[in-house]
Amino acid sequence: MSEPTVAEATDRIYQSLQNDNVDIDLHIATLKAALAKAGQKQAVFDPSRLVQNNRAGRKLMQAYFRQRGVMVVFAG
């Protein structure tokens, strides 16, 4: 089985966020590995797909991911 791409890992995070953050740490680790493999420094998320699409929710997400070694930016 191949390792997921950045897009696949990002989709899994969206699904986890929709499902009350089930396995979110596992998906963040997968995203971190996919970013490293792709040579990217940050993950780009669509704020319209977030459960908490407000400033506080986005800042909380950025802080949580940053603690796990993934820089998050929002498209748009």
N, C-alpha and C positions, 0 to 999 in steps of 0.2 A: 504494500500500500504506500503510495507516495505521500509526501508531506503536503499539507494544504497551502494554497497560494495566499497572498495577502487578502485578496478579495474573498476567498472562501472563509478565512479566519475571521474577517470582519463581519461576514454574514452570520457566522456562528455567534459572534458577540451580540449582534442585533437580536438574534433568537433568544439568547440567554437573558438579555435585558427585558424582553417581552415576557419571559417565564420567571420573573422574580429573581433574577441573577443566578439561576441554577448553573453550577460549574463555571462561573465567571472567571475565577482565577486560572483554571485550566485553559480556558479559551484565550485569556490574556497571554499566558505563556506560549501558546501555539502561535498567536499573532506576533509576539516578540521574535520567535524563531523564524517565522515567515518574513518578517521585515529584515532581519539580519541576512537571510539567504538572498533576498531581493536587493540588498544594499540600500535600503531606505531607512531614514532616520525617524520618521513619524508616521502615525496612522491617521488617515483622513476619514472622518465620519460625517454622515448627512444628518444634521440636527432634526430634520423633519421625521426621521425614523426612530428617534429616541423617545422613551417613555416620559421622561421629564425634560421636555424641550423648553427650559427656561434658563436664565443665567445661572442660578444656583445649581441646577441639575448638571449643566455643562461643566461648571467649575469643579463640582464634586467628582464627576467622571474623570476630568483631567487629573485631579489630584490623586485619585485612586489608581489610575493607570500609571502615573508618573512614579508612584511608590513601588510599582512593579516593573519599572524600567521601560515603559512605553510612553512616548510623547504623543499627545492627541491634539489634532487640529480639526476644525469644523469647516466643511465646504459651504460656500455660498455667502 
